Amino acid sequence: MEIYKSDGGKQEILKIYREILASWPVQNRQYEIETSYGPTFIIESGACDNPPLILLHGSVSNSFTWYSDVASLSKAYHVFAVEKQIQKLAGLALRESSSGKHKGQTTISKRGRARLRAILFQAVMPLVAKNTEFAEIHNYYTTRIKNPLKKKQSLIALSCKLIRVFYVILMKGIEYEPQKLVRDIHRPAEYLAA
């Protein structure tokens, strides 16, 4: 289940990732655990007798999201930075197809909870039709010049975004911020349609 287009590209990305992990701002323990959704990488820091705190990053990201906050969080909490667990739960983790005419194409794993995945997908369709922010993001994903997504691929990406929005609202007890949702999309100039 490779997600890299070439071995050289994979080695370069892993090299950068290892450099980031080596410079982690606090003393830590790094390990992989086996879950029913596949192996999950953990970066653990902070005193074991502190209350536990699980950090989940967003889609198309990794634990580096927490790099600037982990030192202060580790003073008060026993921190576990977890890779992609929320998407894995819904079966929305990416994997590369390795057989037949689809060889080399990226798909979702579908190894999580099928009903959760279906509910997210059914919820995101009216959001794209009626919600300005989700419609704007969907339009960007499907019309950008470099690597435009097909409509269904965009809806799946938005399902990942929706589950992360729910998670943040529930865990942090904050209100939905529509403009933050749109601002968080990284849009390099070369990707925008003319």
Buried (B, 14 or more C-beta within 10 A) or exposed (E): EEEEEEEEEEEEEEEEBEEEBEEBBBEBEBEEEEEEBBEBBBBBBBEEEBEEBEBBBBBEEBBBBBBEEBBEBBEEBBBBBBBBBBBBBBBBBBBBBEEEEEEEEEEBBEBBBEEBBEBBBEBBBEBBEEBEBBBBBBEBBBEBEEEBBEEEBBBBBBBBBBBBBBEBEEEEEEEEBEEEBBEEEEEEEEBEEE
